[in-house]
């Protein structure tokens, strides 16, 4: 996550790239390999999930090094820690290995509290687009409901 957040800023400033090109530029060099921001996010941090499948489908032929570096289990909280320069992105933070769970919990609660809307009259909850784009990582609609329940308490409304 730290590499992603740092390199987004580096690539944007030094190479003057903007979305969508910034995500596919192979500007991150490690060992004898080069990586893009997409490689880091969708390959390593999301365990080689296909970018446009709401997280349900794996990439068909991920590189060997991506498979070696990929997380063992996908953690939906990463979506509240990655900053891709969009207006509704979480703030950039530095994550420490020994405090990662605590920091991701704080990032998740903070982001959800700032990006979730409630319409009590119509019994509707408006969630961030991130939850739609990566629905599988959150456990589908029921997983999103559970995450909101943990963050806000009882949720008995429609999620949009």
Secondary structure by P-SEA (a helix, b strand, c coil): caaaaaaaaaaacccccccccccccccccccccccccccccccccccccccccccccccccccaaaaaaccccccccccccccccccccccbbbbbccaaaaaaaaaaaaaaaaccccccccbbbbbcccccccccccccaaaaaaaaaacccccccccc
